[in-house]
Amino acid sequence: MSFVEGLRCRECGTRVPVAAVHVCEWCFGPLEVVYDYDAMRGRVTREAVAAGPESIWRYAPLLPEPPASDPAGRVDLGAGWTPLVPAPRLGAAVGLRDLWLKNDTLNPSYSFKDRVVSVALTAARALGFDTVACASTGNLAHSVAAHAAQAGMRSFVFVPADLEQAKILATAVYGPNLVAVKGTYDDVNRLCGELAGEHDWAFVNVNVRPFYAEGSKTLGFEIAEQLGWRLPDHVVAPMASGSMLVKIDKAFSELVTLGLVDDVAWRVSGAQASGCSPIATAFKDRTGRLRPVRPDTVAKSLAIGDPADGYYALDAVHRTGGAVEDVDDREIVDGIRLLARTEGVFAETAGGVTVAVLRKLVRQGRIDPGGRTVAVVSGQGLKTLDATADLLGPTFTIGASLDEFGAALSLAAPGPRPVPRSEPA
């Protein structure tokens, strides 16, 4: 796999060859992909990246990609290279002068999960699997089903039975074996862990998790490149397992290691829903101890009560000087609506969590109002319409007459005022 040297335990450092394995046999710690950075230097350049496709695979050398002799080995629906756009209206509303949105609602299946799935299924095919599976809170299910269909791979997708109906339908249309499990995501994940020992399948977030998780690095790579090969001062990202935040931090470190960006300080902060906030609780009580919880939140895509990367997320937050906060369901819905009416981006509940936490962190003085801040919007709002369905509807209902419209128009709210747009410095 290109510059991949193998896998390494994140706890004890034991190294193992590339294989469909995610746990160290010595200490049971999680495994991660190890690269030969010395071999990359001078070969992975800004120019080489810019010459690549407008997708996550422009960063192929920094991913577990298939051998150069197998150019058709990638499972690719075109994930990545999503817009990074200035957000002056939202910034003004929350108190930030240089706010940017990483808009991952525009991926092929409308969430950031397309990044991790493209990498995971590419690795699975290179490792000889013809069947893929996953445990999911919804977005991953949608993405695995779509990518497996395109790759001609058999798929089994396991989800909580109470998942939003829109996500069920958006997954089922691709023809996977869709299995609804009575229980929480953590129950579903435990079942998949057991099934991974019984079936010779590639479970994207179990036995091929080390490769799967690497896909989130591309968020960090793109943010830096789209800012003119500069790192932002602060990134705020939603957290379920905590992996996205960890990998954005890792991406920035890799870019520094390879000399692609200047070695400057950055901060990463995490956003959780109060109804499922084990990482935020551990951060705020200062014990560093993660206690599993039973999720009870409208933000089902973040409803992982026992986060696999929770401790590593806390480490990244503490090491960079960031923070972790949580917000309740009312604040989540307010965040969705604020983002939509200020920047024209309709996010799912995870996006509402990010925006609401962003506002909270600014009020707490944890984000520099003048610094360059990037908020990650990870999925599209059409997937979670239930969250806002009872609150939204027509502004007016009138008969088909000029007089009735004139009466309604007199009550209409004034339009927003123009706000100057910023550009990368």
N, C-alpha and C positions, 0 to 999 in steps of 0.2 A: 504493500500500500504506500506508494510514493515515498515520503520522508518518514513514515511511521517506523519506529524502532521496536515497538511492542507495547505491552501494557504494564502499568506499575500500580502497586497498592498505595492509596492515598494516606494510609496510616503507617505501615511499617516499611514501605519502599521496596518490597519484594517485586521483582520483575518477572513477567511471563510472556511467552510468545503471543502473537496475534491469534485470537480464537474467540469463539462465542462463550465468553465467561465474564462474569462481572464482580465476583467476590474472591478475595485472596484466600487461598487454602491454608495459609499460616495463621492469619489473625482475623479473618472474615471481614476485613475492611473492603471498601469499594475500590474497584480498579479504574484507572483512567489511561487514555492514550498518551504515549510518549513519542516525541518527535526529535529528529536530528537537526537541531537549529544551526549547528556549525555548517552542515551541508547546505542549508537553505541560504545562508548569507551570500549575497552577491547574485543569487539566482532568483530569489523572491524579491522583486523590486516594485516600486510604484508603477513603473512603466509596464512591467509584465502583468501586474494586476489589471491595469487600465485596458490592456489588450484582450482581456478575457471576456466571457459572456456577461450580460447584465443579469446575473443570478448569483446565488451563493457560490457557484462553482468558479467564479473569478478568483476565489481564494483556495482553489483546489489543493495547492501544496501544503496548506495549513489545515487540511482536513484528511480524514482517512479515505482517500479516493482510491479507485481501482487502478491497477497498473496501466502504464501508458500503452501497453500492448493490447489493452481492452478498452478502446475509447467508447464503445457502446455499453460499458458496464454501469454507467450512472443511471439511477432511477430519478428522473428529473421532469417535473412539471413546470419548471421555471420559477421556483421559490426564490425570494430574496430580491435585492436591489430595489427595495420599497422606498418611498419618498421620505426624506428627512426635511421637514419644512419648518420655517419660523412660525411661531404661534403668538403674535403680539397681542391679540385680543384676550386670549386665555391668560397670557402673561400679565396683562394689566389687571385682570380680574383676581389673580392670586397674589400679585405683588412681585412679579419677576420681569426684569427689563430685557432679558435675552433668553427666552424660552423657545425650545424646539421640540417638535413631535416626530418620533420615529413611527411612521404609520404602517404597521404590519397588517392592517385590515385588508390590504390590497394583494395579499398572497393568493395563490391559486384556490385554496380552500378557505380563504379569508381569516387565517390566523397564523401566528408565528410558528405553529407546529409543523408547517410545511418544511421549514428549515431542518428541523431535527429528523423528520421522517425521510426526507430525501437522502440524508446521510445514512440513516439507519438501514433503509432498504437497499441502498447501494452496497453497504458493508455486508448485509445479509446475503445478497446475491453473490458477492465475491467469496463468501464463506461457504457457498454451496446450498443454501436454503431455497426451497421453493414455496414455503408457507410462512406467512408472517402473522403475528398476533400482537395484541396490546391490551392493557387495562387503561381506561380513559374516563375523564370527566366530560368528554364531548368533543373538544377540538381535535385531540389526537385521534379519536375514532374516525372523524370525518377525513382527516388527512391520510391515515393509514389506508382506509378503504379506497380513497381516490388514487393514491400512488400505487397500491397493489393492483388496482384495475389496469392502470396504464402499463405496468410492468408485466402483466399476465401472471401474477402470483396469487395463490390462494390465500385468503385472509380470514382470521377470526378476531372479532372485536368485542371486548367485554366492557359493559358500562353499567353504572347503577340504574336500577329500574325506574327511578324517579327523575331521570335526566330530562332537561327541557325537550319538548316535543320537536322543536325546530332542529335540534342537533340529531335527534333520532332519525328524522326524515332525511336530513342532509347526509347522513351516513348510509342509510339503507339503500339510497338510490344507486350506489355504486355496486351493489350486489355482494357485500361481504356476508359471512356468517356472523350476524349481529346477535350477541348474547346479552340479554338484560338480566342482571343479578340483583336479587333482593338484598339490599344492604348499602353501605357507604362505599366511596371509592377505595378506602383502605381494605374493606372486605373483598372487593373486586381484585385489588392488587395482590392480596394474600393468595387468593385462588389462582391467579396467573402464576405466581411464584411456585405453587405446587404443580400446576400443569406443565411448567417449563421443565420439570424433572421427569415428566411422563411422555412428552411428545417432542419429536425432533423438529421443532418450529423455532423461528426467530422471533422471540418476544422483544419488541423494540425497547421497552423500558424494564426488561429483566436481563436476559442473557446477552443482548447486544447493546445494553445501556451505555457502556463506555463510548461507543461510536455514535450512538444516538445523541448523547449530551453534547458532543462536539459541534453539532449543527447550530447551537445557540451562540457560539462564538461569532458567527457571521453578523449578528446584530452589532457587536462591538466593532468588527472590522469595517462595516458599512458606515457606522456613525463617524468613525475617524476619517475615512476616505471622503465622505460627503461633506465633512467640515474642512476639507482642504488638507487632509493628513495632519489634523490637529485633534488632540483629545479634549473632550468637554471638561468643564470643572466638576460637573455633577450629573449622574444618571439616576433616575428614579424608575424602578421596574416593578411589575407585579410579581408576587411570589406565591407559588403553590408548593412544589417540592423545594424551591430555592435554587434550582439548577440554572435558570436563565441568568439571574444576577451573578452567580459564581462564574459563569462562562463569559459574560461581558467583561468582568474584571480580568479573567484569564486572557481574553482577546487583547485588551489594552497592554497587558504585560508582554505578550508575544510580539506585538508591534514594536514595543520599546526594545525588546531583545534583538530584533532583526534590524533595528535602526530605521524603521519606516516612519516613526513619529519621534518627537522629542520626549525625553524622559521628564515629564512634569507630573505634579500631583493630580489625582482625580479622586472623586468620592462616588461610592455606589450606595444607594438607599433602597430599601424594600418596602412594598405596599401589600398589606393583607386585609382581609375582611374580618371584622371583629368576631363574627360567628365561626371563624376558623383561623385563629391567629397564634399558633404555637411558637412561631419564630419571633413575632412581635412581642409576645409575652415574655419569652426568654431574654430578649434584648432589654425590655423595660424593667424587669425585676432584677436584672444584673446578676442573676445566678448562672446564666449561660446554659441552663438545663432545659432541654426540650421535653415537654410533657404532652403526649398525644392527646388530641381532643376529638370529640364527635362533632362533625361539621353541622352548623345550622345557619346558613347564609344564602342570600339570593345569588351570590357569586359562586355558582357551582363549579365553574372552571378553575377556581382556586381552592376548592374544598378538599384538600388533602390534610387530614388530621395528624398524620405521622410522616412529616416531610423527610425524604431520603437525604437531601442535601442541606438540611437545616443548619447543622453545625458549621458546614463550610460556608454557608451564606452569612452566618453570624461572624465568622472569621474575616470574610471579605469586608463586611460593613465596619467592624471594629478597626481593621488594619488601615482602611482608607479614610476613616473619620466620618462615615455616613451614619445612617439611623434606620430604624424600622418602626413603622407606625401601622395602626389599623383603624378602620372606619366602619360604622354600622350601615345597615341596609339603606336607611334614609339618606345618609351621606353618599352612598354608592350611586343611588339613582340621581341625586343632585349632581354628582360628578359627571354622569352620562349626559345629562341635559346641558350642563355648563359647557362641556366640550363641544357638543353639537351646535349650540347656538352661538358660540364664539368663533369656532374654527371650521364648522361644516363637516366634522368627522363624527360619525355615529359609531360608538364603540359598544362592545358587549360589557357585561358587568365588571370584568377584570379591568377594562379601561376606566370605568367609573371609580374603581378602587384606586387606581393610579392617580387620577386627577384629584380625588378627594384627599388622598394622603399628601400629594404635592402641596395642596393648599394648607394642609395642617402643618407640614414641616416648615413652610415659609413663616407661618404664624409663630411657630416655636423658635424661630431664629436659627434653624438647622441648615438652611439653604441661603447662600449669599444672593441677595436680590439683584446684584449687578453681574454675577457670574454667569457663564454659559451653561445652562441646564437643559438636559434632554429627558423627556418623558416617553416611555415606551408604551404605545397603544397596541395591544397584542392581538385583538380579535374584533370582528365586526358585530355591530349591534343587532343585525337581523337574526342572529343566532339566539338572542335572549330577549325577544320582544315581550315575554311575559313580565319582565321586570318593570317595564314602564307602561304596560297596556292599560292599567287602571287610571293612569294619571294624564294620559295624552289623548287628544281628539280634536275635532274642529274648533277653531277659535270662535266662529259664529255659524249659526244655521239660519238661513234666510229663505224667503220665497224668491222667485225669479223676477225681481222688480228692481228698478233703479232706486226707488225710494227706500226700500228695505236695505239695500246695500249702502246707500248714503248714510242711513242711521247707524249701521254697523261700523262704517268707516270712521265716523266721528269718535268711536270708542277704541279704535285700533291703537296699539302701542307705537311709539315713534321708532324709526329704523335706527340701526347702530351707526355711530360715527366712524369715518375712516381712521385707521391706525397705521403708521408707517411700518413697512416691512423691513426686516433686517436681513443682512447677508453675512456669510462667513467672513470673519476679519482676516 
